[in-house]
Amino acid sequence: MMKNMMGGNAGMLKQLKEMQDQLKKAQKELEKETVTGAAGGGAVEVVMTGAQKCTRITLDAEKIKDMKTENLQALVMMAVNDALDNSRKLMAKKLGPLSGGLGGLR
């Protein structure tokens, strides 16, 4: 019985190691993939990685030229939040299958 328990633990440890490796791989992929968030009909665009690192903010000079500072700030915030939401969706898509495997561990 002791041998059987140890074999089960070894199998579980192997499975955990495989899941950890898959998680690291998925995280590296997320660092390379990008998503975009926008606001104000494209006046502000934010590009962010799947690892939620902002890589670019673009302002359309023509669309913002007469805009009040407060309105521009609000659009930037909206575009950042949109990019974050899109990044989270991408992360859930990439990591979802991995997190499902954790349900059996208790």
Residue pairs with C-beta under 8 A, 6 or more apart in sequence:
12 105
15 101
16 105
19 98
19 101
19 102
22 98
23 95
23 98
26 94
26 95
26 98
27 51
29 50
29 94
30 49
30 50
30 51
30 90
30 91
30 94
30 95
31 49
31 50
31 51
31 53
32 49
32 50
33 49
33 50
33 90
34 47
34 48
34 49
34 50
34 55
35 47
35 48
35 49
35 50
35 83
35 86
35 87
35 89
35 90
36 45
36 46
36 47
36 48
36 83
36 86
37 45
37 46
37 48
37 78
37 79
37 80
37 81
37 82
37 83
37 84
37 85
37 86
38 44
38 45
38 46
38 79
38 82
39 75
39 76
39 78
39 79
39 82
40 63
40 64
40 75
40 78
40 79
41 63
42 60
42 63
43 59
43 60
43 63
43 64
43 67
43 75
44 57
44 58
44 59
44 60
44 64
44 72
44 75
44 76
44 78
44 79
45 56
45 57
45 58
45 60
45 79
46 54
46 56
46 57
46 58
46 76
46 79
46 80
46 82
46 83
47 54
47 55
47 56
47 57
47 58
47 83
48 54
48 55
48 80
48 83
48 84
48 86
48 87
49 55
49 87
50 87
50 90
50 91
50 94
51 87
51 91
52 84
52 87
52 88
52 91
54 80
54 83
57 76
57 79
59 72
64 72
64 75
67 75
